[in-house]
Every structure is written in structure tokens, then in C-alpha cells.
Amino acid sequence: MGVLRFILAVTVVIAHSSSIFGFSFVGGKIAVQAFYIISGFYMTLILNEKYVGINNSYKLFISNRFLRLYPIYWIVLLLTILLSIAISIYSNGRNLEQFAIYAEYFDKMNFGSFAFLIFTNLFLFLQDIVMFLGLDPSTGNLFFTTNFRETIPQLHQFLFISQAWTIGVEISFYLIAPFIVRRKLIYIIPLIFLSLLLRFVLTHYDLDYDPWSYRFFPTELAFFLLGIVSYQIYVKMRNLKIKKAYLNTIWLCIIAFTLFYSFLPIPYKYSIYLFLFFICLPFIFILTKKWRLDTYIGELSYPIYISHIFVLFSMNLFKIPYVLGFGLSLTIMTVLFSILLNEFVAKKIETIRQKRVKPTTLTRL
């Protein structure tokens, strides 16, 4: 599934820049929700096939997931902070970059509000909750809001890596995964129904916009749960002899649907895409699970997602021209930077992660 994950990550880059030759793929929202389905699939896979027997430890699973997330995130966060400090010093304090919003509102925040923002910037957890909060400058308190864009200031501006809010949702998935992924479908299906029902109820009450449309954990849980079901489908069919031509066709169709999504005049294509994505995932995994190049390409998806805003920040700062257009130039630079992160950070950490677990046939998950 590496190529597919790579395309979805690039989709987010495009969503924060511009289309590439008119292609915007499935858009940022669907890309994120497709990643949630993949996450559900992978977490069920490794918890059922890797973290079993002697490795059946909640602490081991969670700590290994954190080892996969935090080193890359912390390096990008550190580079963002250092670059902002350098700019502040060079400009004699006239340009504070990422610190500007803190400087403006520091004396309008109480200790609890400030501590919460520092905590979520450092540890990712609860960054999705930031999208449902505002800051009251008159009291220094945080408050709940149904529309973060109507608050002044908008609290997400205090996040140094703003797109990392989705990892906050992912961490919530990880924390509950060991308790649900081994459950039978009789338990999973009702949870999916309840999550979708809640989405319907929110829509009925006109809460069908961002952040409710794809940042609200209880409604996004349905996609993670669909990934669990997708894995169970995979288990039922992994020993079947499916012609490679059929598998290739399924894989190519999903890739094509992802790439050409914005051009297709199909009614309900949002729902159709995510449903087909969920159904086809087991077939795609069977086809690609032993493809080394596909695996390597997939490893770049997380660094691409986490680093692309920093790369954009750097390109603008150093006035690097977008010779090939905004979207394509940013994508190329982000991929190159992500390769460095993967080679010099992720692979080193991966060695540590794998040593902590008794060897299995699964790696880099």
C-alpha cells in the first residue's frame, strides 16, 4: 500500500499549496480519512500478528507507536523553532515568525492555557481538540467553540506544526486499539453504526463544517473501525488463490480513482471512494505486501505529511523559486527532505523498534 499512502500524503501537500497540472487528487479531507482506514487495518494487523504471545504488551505497543511518531515530529518541530529563532535574531525582533502569536497573547493567557498549548505542541496529543477551543483574552481561559474560525485569536495558530492535529486523532486510535481490534464484528459493526449515526445527527443540527466534518474523533472513529473490518476481510481471503491480474486491476483502479477523483462527475463520489477504498484494501495489501520499493515509498508518507509546512516555510524564507509551479515544486522539495528524514532518522529508530519486539514476518509497521 506504499504508493497509495504516498499519493495520499502528496494530496495533503497539494491541498496546502496548489494542484499539479490541474490534479488535486482526492483532496485533504478524504486523504486524511483514507489514512484513518489504513491505520485501522495496520493496527489490527500488527496487534493480531505481531503483538501476540510474549509481545502481547500494551506498554510495548504504545511505546513502539510513539517511537515511530515522535522522533520525526520532534526534529521538524525543533527545526521550525530554530529557524524562527534565527529569523527573530536576524531581524532584531521585528519578525518573530512562529513566536509572533505567543508574543502577542502571552500576557493574555493564564498558566493553564499556556501549559496546555506547550504540552500539545510537544506531545501531539490533543492537538485535534485545539480545533474546538478558543482563547478568551479577557480572562486567559480556553473555551469551547463550535467554529474555531470565528474566534480571535484562532487557537490553531499556536501550533508550530499545524497539520499535526491528525496525529492527535491517530494517537487516540492507538490508545484504544488494543481493546477493540481483536473484537468480533458483532461488536465492531454497531460501533461503526453509532459513529455514522452521530455524524448524521451533527449534520442535522448544521454541524457539517470544519472542524466537525473531519476533525471530531467520535465521528472519525468509523473510518478506523472500517480498517479493522477490512483486515478481517483480508484474514478470510488471504489464503485464497486470487489471480494477480485481478489484484493488479483492483490496485490500478484505486490509484486511478485517487488521481483523477477531482475530474470525475460522479454523484456521491465521496462516499463511493471511501467505500471502495475500504473494500479494496485487503486485495491491495495482498498484492503489495512483499514489494520492497512499494514499502520504501510508503515509508515516506509520514515524513512528507509532517514536514511539508516546514519545507514551505523554508522555501518562502530563503526565496526558493517555484520553478515548476507551487504544488509540484513544494512536493519535490518535501519528498527530498523526507528521504533525508527517513534515511537518517526513521531507519535508525526503526532498528530500535524492531529489537524491542520478538522477530516476526512483519516489519516497519
Contacts in CASP RR format, 6 or more apart in sequence:
PFRMAT RR
TARGET T0000
AUTHOR 0000-0000-0000
METHOD contacts of the structure
MODEL  1
MGVLRFILAVTVVIAHSSSIFGFSFVGGKIAVQAFYIISGFYMTLILNEK
YVGINNSYKLFISNRFLRLYPIYWIVLLLTILLSIAISIYSNGRNLEQFA
IYAEYFDKMNFGSFAFLIFTNLFLFLQDIVMFLGLDPSTGNLFFTTNFRE
TIPQLHQFLFISQAWTIGVEISFYLIAPFIVRRKLIYIIPLIFLSLLLRF
VLTHYDLDYDPWSYRFFPTELAFFLLGIVSYQIYVKMRNLKIKKAYLNTI
WLCIIAFTLFYSFLPIPYKYSIYLFLFFICLPFIFILTKKWRLDTYIGEL
SYPIYISHIFVLFSMNLFKIPYVLGFGLSLTIMTVLFSILLNEFVAKKIE
TIRQKRVKPTTLTRL
1 38 0 8 1.000
1 281 0 8 1.000
1 284 0 8 1.000
1 285 0 8 1.000
1 288 0 8 1.000
1 294 0 8 1.000
1 298 0 8 1.000
2 288 0 8 1.000
2 294 0 8 1.000
2 295 0 8 1.000
2 297 0 8 1.000
2 298 0 8 1.000
2 299 0 8 1.000
2 301 0 8 1.000
3 255 0 8 1.000
3 288 0 8 1.000
3 294 0 8 1.000
3 297 0 8 1.000
3 298 0 8 1.000
4 38 0 8 1.000
4 254 0 8 1.000
4 255 0 8 1.000
4 258 0 8 1.000
4 284 0 8 1.000
5 35 0 8 1.000
5 38 0 8 1.000
5 297 0 8 1.000
5 298 0 8 1.000
5 301 0 8 1.000
6 297 0 8 1.000
6 298 0 8 1.000
6 300 0 8 1.000
6 301 0 8 1.000
6 304 0 8 1.000
7 25 0 8 1.000
7 255 0 8 1.000
7 258 0 8 1.000
7 259 0 8 1.000
8 25 0 8 1.000
8 26 0 8 1.000
8 31 0 8 1.000
8 34 0 8 1.000
8 35 0 8 1.000
8 258 0 8 1.000
8 301 0 8 1.000
9 31 0 8 1.000
9 300 0 8 1.000
9 301 0 8 1.000
9 302 0 8 1.000
9 304 0 8 1.000
9 305 0 8 1.000
10 25 0 8 1.000
10 304 0 8 1.000
10 331 0 8 1.000
10 335 0 8 1.000
11 24 0 8 1.000
11 25 0 8 1.000
11 26 0 8 1.000
11 27 0 8 1.000
11 28 0 8 1.000
11 30 0 8 1.000
11 31 0 8 1.000
11 258 0 8 1.000
12 27 0 8 1.000
12 28 0 8 1.000
12 31 0 8 1.000
12 32 0 8 1.000
12 163 0 8 1.000
12 304 0 8 1.000
12 305 0 8 1.000
12 308 0 8 1.000
13 304 0 8 1.000
13 308 0 8 1.000
13 327 0 8 1.000
13 330 0 8 1.000
13 331 0 8 1.000
13 334 0 8 1.000
14 20 0 8 1.000
14 23 0 8 1.000
14 24 0 8 1.000
14 25 0 8 1.000
14 27 0 8 1.000
14 327 0 8 1.000
14 331 0 8 1.000
15 24 0 8 1.000
15 27 0 8 1.000
15 28 0 8 1.000
15 31 0 8 1.000
16 163 0 8 1.000
16 308 0 8 1.000
16 309 0 8 1.000
16 312 0 8 1.000
17 312 0 8 1.000
17 326 0 8 1.000
17 327 0 8 1.000
17 330 0 8 1.000
17 331 0 8 1.000
18 325 0 8 1.000
18 326 0 8 1.000
18 327 0 8 1.000
19 262 0 8 1.000
19 327 0 8 1.000
20 327 0 8 1.000
20 328 0 8 1.000
20 331 0 8 1.000
21 328 0 8 1.000
22 262 0 8 1.000
23 259 0 8 1.000
23 260 0 8 1.000
23 262 0 8 1.000
24 262 0 8 1.000
25 31 0 8 1.000
25 258 0 8 1.000
25 259 0 8 1.000
25 261 0 8 1.000
25 262 0 8 1.000
26 34 0 8 1.000
26 258 0 8 1.000
26 261 0 8 1.000
26 262 0 8 1.000
26 273 0 8 1.000
27 261 0 8 1.000
27 262 0 8 1.000
29 213 0 8 1.000
29 214 0 8 1.000
30 261 0 8 1.000
30 270 0 8 1.000
30 273 0 8 1.000
30 274 0 8 1.000
32 166 0 8 1.000
32 214 0 8 1.000
33 214 0 8 1.000
33 220 0 8 1.000
33 223 0 8 1.000
33 274 0 8 1.000
34 223 0 8 1.000
34 274 0 8 1.000
34 277 0 8 1.000
35 166 0 8 1.000
36 169 0 8 1.000
36 170 0 8 1.000
36 173 0 8 1.000
36 220 0 8 1.000
36 223 0 8 1.000
36 224 0 8 1.000
36 227 0 8 1.000
37 223 0 8 1.000
37 224 0 8 1.000
37 226 0 8 1.000
37 227 0 8 1.000
37 230 0 8 1.000
37 274 0 8 1.000
37 277 0 8 1.000
37 278 0 8 1.000
37 281 0 8 1.000
38 227 0 8 1.000
38 281 0 8 1.000
39 170 0 8 1.000
39 173 0 8 1.000
39 224 0 8 1.000
39 227 0 8 1.000
40 173 0 8 1.000
40 177 0 8 1.000
40 181 0 8 1.000
40 224 0 8 1.000
40 225 0 8 1.000
40 226 0 8 1.000
40 227 0 8 1.000
40 228 0 8 1.000
40 230 0 8 1.000
40 231 0 8 1.000
41 227 0 8 1.000
41 228 0 8 1.000
41 230 0 8 1.000
41 231 0 8 1.000
41 234 0 8 1.000
41 281 0 8 1.000
41 285 0 8 1.000
42 365 0 8 1.000
43 173 0 8 1.000
43 174 0 8 1.000
43 177 0 8 1.000
43 181 0 8 1.000
43 224 0 8 1.000
43 228 0 8 1.000
44 177 0 8 1.000
44 181 0 8 1.000
44 227 0 8 1.000
44 228 0 8 1.000
44 231 0 8 1.000
44 232 0 8 1.000
45 231 0 8 1.000
45 234 0 8 1.000
45 362 0 8 1.000
45 365 0 8 1.000
46 61 0 8 1.000
46 362 0 8 1.000
46 365 0 8 1.000
47 61 0 8 1.000
47 177 0 8 1.000
47 178 0 8 1.000
47 181 0 8 1.000
47 182 0 8 1.000
48 181 0 8 1.000
48 182 0 8 1.000
48 231 0 8 1.000
49 360 0 8 1.000
49 361 0 8 1.000
49 362 0 8 1.000
50 357 0 8 1.000
50 360 0 8 1.000
50 362 0 8 1.000
50 365 0 8 1.000
51 57 0 8 1.000
51 60 0 8 1.000
51 61 0 8 1.000
51 178 0 8 1.000
51 357 0 8 1.000
54 358 0 8 1.000
55 357 0 8 1.000
55 358 0 8 1.000
58 178 0 8 1.000
60 356 0 8 1.000
60 357 0 8 1.000
61 174 0 8 1.000
61 177 0 8 1.000
61 178 0 8 1.000
62 174 0 8 1.000
62 175 0 8 1.000
63 356 0 8 1.000
64 353 0 8 1.000
64 356 0 8 1.000
64 357 0 8 1.000
65 171 0 8 1.000
65 174 0 8 1.000
67 349 0 8 1.000
67 352 0 8 1.000
67 353 0 8 1.000
68 302 0 8 1.000
68 346 0 8 1.000
68 349 0 8 1.000
68 350 0 8 1.000
68 353 0 8 1.000
69 124 0 8 1.000
69 167 0 8 1.000
69 170 0 8 1.000
69 171 0 8 1.000
69 302 0 8 1.000
70 123 0 8 1.000
70 124 0 8 1.000
71 345 0 8 1.000
71 346 0 8 1.000
71 349 0 8 1.000
72 302 0 8 1.000
72 303 0 8 1.000
72 306 0 8 1.000
72 307 0 8 1.000
72 341 0 8 1.000
72 345 0 8 1.000
72 346 0 8 1.000
73 124 0 8 1.000
73 161 0 8 1.000
73 164 0 8 1.000
73 167 0 8 1.000
73 306 0 8 1.000
75 341 0 8 1.000
75 345 0 8 1.000
76 161 0 8 1.000
76 306 0 8 1.000
76 307 0 8 1.000
76 310 0 8 1.000
76 341 0 8 1.000
77 121 0 8 1.000
77 122 0 8 1.000
77 160 0 8 1.000
77 161 0 8 1.000
79 310 0 8 1.000
80 98 0 8 1.000
80 160 0 8 1.000
80 161 0 8 1.000
80 310 0 8 1.000
80 313 0 8 1.000
81 98 0 8 1.000
81 160 0 8 1.000
83 97 0 8 1.000
83 310 0 8 1.000
83 313 0 8 1.000
83 314 0 8 1.000
83 317 0 8 1.000
84 96 0 8 1.000
84 97 0 8 1.000
84 98 0 8 1.000
84 99 0 8 1.000
85 99 0 8 1.000
87 95 0 8 1.000
87 96 0 8 1.000
87 97 0 8 1.000
87 317 0 8 1.000
88 95 0 8 1.000
88 96 0 8 1.000
88 97 0 8 1.000
88 99 0 8 1.000
96 103 0 8 1.000
97 313 0 8 1.000
98 160 0 8 1.000
101 153 0 8 1.000
101 157 0 8 1.000
101 158 0 8 1.000
102 158 0 8 1.000
104 153 0 8 1.000
105 135 0 8 1.000
105 137 0 8 1.000
105 153 0 8 1.000
106 114 0 8 1.000
108 135 0 8 1.000
108 137 0 8 1.000
108 138 0 8 1.000
108 140 0 8 1.000
109 117 0 8 1.000
109 135 0 8 1.000
109 140 0 8 1.000
110 139 0 8 1.000
110 140 0 8 1.000
110 141 0 8 1.000
113 135 0 8 1.000
113 140 0 8 1.000
113 141 0 8 1.000
113 142 0 8 1.000
116 126 0 8 1.000
116 142 0 8 1.000
117 130 0 8 1.000
117 155 0 8 1.000
117 158 0 8 1.000
117 159 0 8 1.000
119 125 0 8 1.000
119 126 0 8 1.000
120 126 0 8 1.000
120 127 0 8 1.000
120 129 0 8 1.000
120 130 0 8 1.000
120 159 0 8 1.000
121 127 0 8 1.000
121 158 0 8 1.000
121 159 0 8 1.000
121 160 0 8 1.000
121 161 0 8 1.000
124 164 0 8 1.000
124 167 0 8 1.000
124 168 0 8 1.000
124 171 0 8 1.000
125 168 0 8 1.000
125 171 0 8 1.000
125 172 0 8 1.000
126 168 0 8 1.000
127 159 0 8 1.000
127 164 0 8 1.000
127 165 0 8 1.000
127 167 0 8 1.000
127 168 0 8 1.000
128 165 0 8 1.000
128 166 0 8 1.000
128 168 0 8 1.000
128 169 0 8 1.000
128 172 0 8 1.000
128 211 0 8 1.000
128 215 0 8 1.000
128 217 0 8 1.000
130 148 0 8 1.000
130 155 0 8 1.000
130 156 0 8 1.000
130 158 0 8 1.000
130 159 0 8 1.000
130 165 0 8 1.000
131 148 0 8 1.000
131 155 0 8 1.000
131 156 0 8 1.000
131 165 0 8 1.000
131 210 0 8 1.000
131 211 0 8 1.000
131 215 0 8 1.000
132 144 0 8 1.000
132 145 0 8 1.000
132 146 0 8 1.000
132 148 0 8 1.000
132 211 0 8 1.000
132 215 0 8 1.000
132 216 0 8 1.000
133 142 0 8 1.000
133 143 0 8 1.000
133 144 0 8 1.000
133 145 0 8 1.000
133 148 0 8 1.000
133 155 0 8 1.000
134 142 0 8 1.000
134 143 0 8 1.000
134 144 0 8 1.000
134 145 0 8 1.000
134 148 0 8 1.000
134 151 0 8 1.000
134 153 0 8 1.000
134 154 0 8 1.000
134 155 0 8 1.000
135 141 0 8 1.000
135 142 0 8 1.000
135 143 0 8 1.000
135 151 0 8 1.000
135 153 0 8 1.000
135 155 0 8 1.000
136 142 0 8 1.000
136 143 0 8 1.000
137 153 0 8 1.000
142 155 0 8 1.000
145 151 0 8 1.000
146 207 0 8 1.000
146 212 0 8 1.000
147 209 0 8 1.000
148 154 0 8 1.000
148 155 0 8 1.000
148 156 0 8 1.000
148 211 0 8 1.000
149 210 0 8 1.000
156 162 0 8 1.000
156 165 0 8 1.000
159 165 0 8 1.000
161 306 0 8 1.000
161 309 0 8 1.000
161 310 0 8 1.000
162 309 0 8 1.000
163 305 0 8 1.000
163 306 0 8 1.000
163 308 0 8 1.000
163 309 0 8 1.000
164 306 0 8 1.000
165 215 0 8 1.000
166 305 0 8 1.000
167 306 0 8 1.000
169 215 0 8 1.000
169 217 0 8 1.000
169 220 0 8 1.000
172 217 0 8 1.000
173 221 0 8 1.000
173 224 0 8 1.000
180 187 0 8 1.000
180 188 0 8 1.000
180 191 0 8 1.000
180 225 0 8 1.000
180 228 0 8 1.000
181 228 0 8 1.000
181 231 0 8 1.000
185 229 0 8 1.000
185 232 0 8 1.000
188 225 0 8 1.000
188 228 0 8 1.000
188 229 0 8 1.000
189 229 0 8 1.000
191 221 0 8 1.000
191 222 0 8 1.000
191 225 0 8 1.000
192 222 0 8 1.000
192 225 0 8 1.000
192 226 0 8 1.000
192 229 0 8 1.000
195 218 0 8 1.000
195 219 0 8 1.000
195 220 0 8 1.000
195 221 0 8 1.000
195 222 0 8 1.000
195 225 0 8 1.000
196 219 0 8 1.000
196 222 0 8 1.000
198 218 0 8 1.000
198 219 0 8 1.000
199 219 0 8 1.000
199 222 0 8 1.000
202 208 0 8 1.000
202 212 0 8 1.000
202 216 0 8 1.000
202 219 0 8 1.000
212 219 0 8 1.000
214 220 0 8 1.000
223 274 0 8 1.000
226 274 0 8 1.000
226 278 0 8 1.000
227 278 0 8 1.000
227 281 0 8 1.000
229 278 0 8 1.000
230 278 0 8 1.000
230 279 0 8 1.000
230 281 0 8 1.000
230 282 0 8 1.000
231 282 0 8 1.000
233 279 0 8 1.000
233 282 0 8 1.000
234 281 0 8 1.000
234 282 0 8 1.000
234 285 0 8 1.000
234 286 0 8 1.000
237 282 0 8 1.000
237 286 0 8 1.000
238 282 0 8 1.000
238 286 0 8 1.000
242 283 0 8 1.000
242 286 0 8 1.000
244 287 0 8 1.000
246 283 0 8 1.000
247 283 0 8 1.000
247 284 0 8 1.000
247 286 0 8 1.000
247 287 0 8 1.000
248 287 0 8 1.000
250 280 0 8 1.000
250 283 0 8 1.000
250 284 0 8 1.000
250 287 0 8 1.000
251 280 0 8 1.000
251 283 0 8 1.000
251 284 0 8 1.000
251 287 0 8 1.000
251 288 0 8 1.000
253 280 0 8 1.000
254 276 0 8 1.000
254 277 0 8 1.000
254 280 0 8 1.000
254 284 0 8 1.000
257 264 0 8 1.000
257 273 0 8 1.000
257 276 0 8 1.000
258 273 0 8 1.000
261 269 0 8 1.000
261 273 0 8 1.000
266 272 0 8 1.000
288 294 0 8 1.000
295 364 0 8 1.000
299 342 0 8 1.000
299 346 0 8 1.000
299 364 0 8 1.000
300 335 0 8 1.000
300 338 0 8 1.000
300 339 0 8 1.000
300 342 0 8 1.000
302 346 0 8 1.000
303 337 0 8 1.000
303 338 0 8 1.000
303 341 0 8 1.000
303 342 0 8 1.000
303 346 0 8 1.000
304 334 0 8 1.000
304 335 0 8 1.000
304 338 0 8 1.000
307 334 0 8 1.000
307 337 0 8 1.000
307 338 0 8 1.000
307 341 0 8 1.000
308 330 0 8 1.000
308 334 0 8 1.000
311 330 0 8 1.000
311 333 0 8 1.000
311 334 0 8 1.000
311 337 0 8 1.000
312 330 0 8 1.000
314 320 0 8 1.000
315 322 0 8 1.000
315 329 0 8 1.000
315 330 0 8 1.000
315 333 0 8 1.000
320 329 0 8 1.000
320 333 0 8 1.000
321 329 0 8 1.000
322 329 0 8 1.000
322 330 0 8 1.000
323 329 0 8 1.000
324 332 0 8 1.000
350 364 0 8 1.000
354 363 0 8 1.000
END
